[in-house]
Amino acid sequence: MYNLFYILFFSLAISASAAPLTEQEANAELLATGMTQASIDGLDALSKKFATVFPLVKPDKEATDKFIV
């Protein structure tokens, strides 16, 4: 049981340390996987729009369903 826990813990620690730390590293990783710069910029704009607009529509269930779709 403890051996499984140690394996899970160390694999989680390794995967967490392997994640991109900065926006530039994340962009470089997305470019390396084949995404175009335009699609990366669009994804960035979508995530910023979601972060700013979703809290405004969050109280209304119907609006949140329309916003997410």
Backbone hydrogen bonds in HBPLUS format (Angstrom, degrees):
<---DONOR---> <-ACCEPTOR-->    atom                        ^
c    i                          cat <-CA-CA->   ^        H-A-AA   ^      H-
h    n   atom  resd res      DA  || num        DHA   H-A  angle D-A-AA Bond
n    s   type  num  typ     dist DA aas  dist angle  dist       angle   num
A0005-PHE N   A0001-MET O   3.11 MM   4  6.42 154.5  2.18 145.0 152.3     1
A0006-TYR N   A0002-TYR O   2.90 MM   4  6.17 159.9  1.94 152.0 156.6     2
A0007-ILE N   A0003-ASN O   2.98 MM   4  6.21 159.8  2.03 148.7 154.1     3
A0008-LEU N   A0004-LEU O   2.94 MM   4  6.12 165.1  1.96 150.0 154.3     4
A0009-PHE N   A0005-PHE O   2.83 MM   4  5.99 162.1  1.86 152.3 157.8     5
A0010-PHE N   A0006-TYR O   2.94 MM   4  6.06 170.6  1.95 152.2 154.4     6
A0011-SER N   A0007-ILE O   2.98 MM   4  6.07 156.8  2.03 147.3 154.2     7
A0012-LEU N   A0008-LEU O   2.96 MM   4  6.08 152.7  2.04 145.4 152.8     8
A0013-ALA N   A0009-PHE O   2.92 MM   4  6.16 154.9  1.98 147.1 154.5     9
A0014-ILE N   A0010-PHE O   2.95 MM   4  6.08 155.4  2.01 144.6 150.8    10
A0015-SER N   A0011-SER O   3.01 MM   4  6.15 161.4  2.04 143.2 148.4    11
A0016-ALA N   A0012-LEU O   2.93 MM   4  6.05 151.5  2.01 146.1 154.0    12
A0017-SER N   A0013-ALA O   3.08 MM   4  6.21 149.6  2.18 140.2 147.8    13
A0018-ALA N   A0014-ILE O   3.09 MM   4  6.22 126.9  2.38 138.8 152.3    14
A0026-ALA N   A0022-THR O   3.03 MM   4  6.30 156.7  2.08 148.0 154.7    15
A0027-ASN N   A0023-GLU O   2.87 MM   4  6.09 158.3  1.91 148.1 154.1    16
A0028-ALA N   A0024-GLN O   2.90 MM   4  6.10 156.6  1.95 145.9 152.5    17
A0029-GLU N   A0025-GLU O   2.95 MM   4  6.14 151.2  2.03 143.3 151.0    18
A0030-LEU N   A0026-ALA O   2.95 MM   4  6.22 155.8  2.01 149.0 155.4    19
A0031-LEU N   A0027-ASN O   2.89 MM   4  6.11 157.4  1.94 150.0 156.4    20
A0032-ALA N   A0028-ALA O   2.93 MM   4  6.09 149.2  2.03 140.5 149.1    21
A0033-THR N   A0029-GLU O   3.10 MM   4  6.37 133.4  2.33 138.0 149.5    22
A0033-THR N   A0030-LEU O   3.21 MM   3  5.16 131.7  2.46  92.7 105.4    23
A0035-MET N   A0030-LEU O   3.17 MM   5  5.73 155.9  2.23 157.8 150.4    24
A0034-GLY N   A0031-LEU O   3.11 MM   3  5.27 155.2  2.18 102.9 110.7    25
A0040-ILE N   A0036-THR O   3.07 MM   4  6.38 152.6  2.15 148.3 156.3    26
A0041-ASP N   A0037-GLN O   2.88 MM   4  6.09 158.0  1.93 148.5 154.5    27
A0042-GLY N   A0038-ALA O   2.92 MM   4  6.12 152.1  2.00 142.7 150.7    28
A0043-LEU N   A0039-SER O   2.95 MM   4  6.10 153.0  2.02 141.4 148.3    29
A0044-ASP N   A0040-ILE O   2.94 MM   4  6.17 153.0  2.02 145.4 153.0    30
A0045-ALA N   A0041-ASP O   2.89 MM   4  6.14 157.4  1.94 147.4 153.5    31
A0046-LEU N   A0042-GLY O   2.91 MM   4  6.09 154.7  1.97 145.0 152.1    32
A0047-SER N   A0043-LEU O   2.99 MM   4  6.20 157.3  2.04 145.3 151.0    33
A0048-LYS N   A0044-ASP O   3.01 MM   4  6.25 153.4  2.08 146.7 154.0    34
A0049-LYS N   A0045-ALA O   2.88 MM   4  6.07 154.4  1.95 146.0 153.4    35
A0050-PHE N   A0046-LEU O   2.90 MM   4  6.07 161.4  1.93 148.4 153.6    36
A0051-ALA N   A0047-SER O   3.05 MM   4  6.18 157.5  2.10 140.0 145.8    37
A0052-THR N   A0048-LYS O   3.10 MM   4  6.30 141.7  2.26 141.2 150.5    38
A0053-VAL N   A0049-LYS O   2.82 MM   4  5.80 165.8  1.84 160.4 164.1    39
A0054-PHE N   A0050-PHE O   3.06 MM   4  5.34 153.1  2.14 131.7 140.1    40
A0056-LEU N   A0053-VAL O   2.96 MM   3  5.44 137.1  2.14 113.7 125.7    41
A0057-VAL N   A0054-PHE O   3.07 MM   3  5.32 128.7  2.34 106.1 118.8    42
A0058-LYS N   A0054-PHE O   2.93 MM   4  5.83 121.0  2.29 152.5 169.1    43
A0060-ASP N   A0057-VAL O   3.15 MM   3  5.71 142.9  2.29 116.8 126.2    44
A0064-THR N   A0060-ASP O   2.98 MM   4  6.25 153.2  2.05 152.9 160.8    45
A0065-ASP N   A0061-LYS O   3.10 MM   4  6.33 155.9  2.16 148.2 154.0    46
A0066-LYS N   A0062-GLU O   3.12 MM   4  6.39 157.0  2.18 145.5 151.4    47
A0067-PHE N   A0063-ALA O   2.82 MM   4  5.96 149.7  1.91 145.6 154.7    48
A0068-ILE N   A0064-THR O   3.01 MM   4  6.09 163.0  2.04 149.8 152.7    49
A0069-VAL N   A0065-ASP O   3.26 MM   4  6.31 156.7  2.31 141.1 147.1    50
